[in-house]
């Protein structure tokens, strides 16, 4: 605010007098415009013959109303009246919304304290209006997540419950127990009371890739376009959101088929139950959807970690999502396959996030205002078929007891995720101990990767990744084992741009892949690719 002494000093010249008057006018304009940017009276045009009257314009929420609505959401989530998955997702989203509203309030207060030109004030007020509109949109999505009725606004009819549609708040539309918000919109329909509903979303990835083999080959070995993925994901819930169904289908190329298909039941935050085909909870990166990953493909280090399988699982979230666990039993044969022996695969995972739940994605596209940290450990035991080593086209049964010969596989994994203000680090380690029996001995294999990235507030991103993997021969034929490298490693760089969460993304990557096999020269391939992703 301009003091009286400043005004007296400003009368020394006509120029300074004009500047002083301009500042007073700017502050006066700000005092009127900022508190009332969303309170323009409804404009009602006089009826014209043959033309209907103009519709009444719905008023936007003021800053005070936004703060009150967010506080109401916080109270609803803290009261524990939403499900475990919903609570974990909602806490993270409400915290981010609170930070955005606080930043808006601070910017408004700063403008009211400082002098500015009339043009500056007009530009800032326009920017504040846009930010309020964006916050209202986020607020509407959160209300769907926690099933809160919207705040009545003067001049507009109050809307009831979560019915009729609108943007859902969870990745995949219907919140599932192991998912968090990623900011993407989906098609969402729900009953008026919010007890049953469904959503539909999907994404498509178009890629161009070129592989160039280094010396001694020194030649292009692959080049072309591909429709890498085209996914369609349907989710539904009933029984007051306690019973949920998910179907995830791949429609691109030779990989056409069902990816996920399961039913999930959740009554309390600490426990949910699931049955069907879904992701095995061993590797964190494998649990991340391909649309929400940092790089376009998973790290080589995770090739020996199972991805999807058919089985049952139980999990839960405690302490507001800061502690999460999942255990399960699976066929052990992989996607879309029945059990290839009589034994099952057993997996368990525990994740600790002391600063609050970490969204199930990679990078920090949302530019987290505070710090996020997650540390997880996992383990697996599996008796899996050793493979076809005699070349007869069948899994081996050396002892002739009519049962497939198995190898005992023990695996341990650990992961780390840290994020703050656009910067992110993700790392994982996977160790395997394999006992093939029948005099074949025991081996220990190691794999790891670490990747870092930075996202700007405008959607631009940079990233790098390095990883090493020792491939497993278990389950392979003798012919495949002879050409299996002892070690693979990769170094990758990326640059790209993303908008609306991961709904629109364009990125380019350069990767060097090296395979090391005893007795032969290392095979090195350089890969460049560009990928465009569109989701809804």
Protein Blocks (a to p, Z undefined) as FASTA:
>chain_A
ZZfklmmmmmmpmklmmmmmmmmmmmmmmmmmmmmmmmcccddddddehiacdddddddd
dfklmmmmmmmmmmmmmnopacfklmmmmmmmmmmmmmmmmmmmmmmmmmmmpccdfklm
mmmmmmmmmmmmmmmmmmmmmmmmnopacdddehiacdehjehiajdfbehhiacfkbcc
ehiacdddddfkopaccdddddddddddddddddfklpafbdcdddfbacddddddeehh
laccdddddfehjlgccfbdcddddfbfkbccdedjddddfbfklmpcfklpmbfbdcfk
lmmpcfbdcdddddddeehhpaccdddddehnoghiacfbfbdcddddddddfkbpcddb
edjfkopabdcdddddddddddddfbjfkonopacdfkonopacddddddddddddddee
hiacddddddddddebjonopadddddddddddddfkopacddddddddddfehiafklm
mmpcfbdcdddddddddeehjlbccdddddddddddehiacdddddddddddddZZ
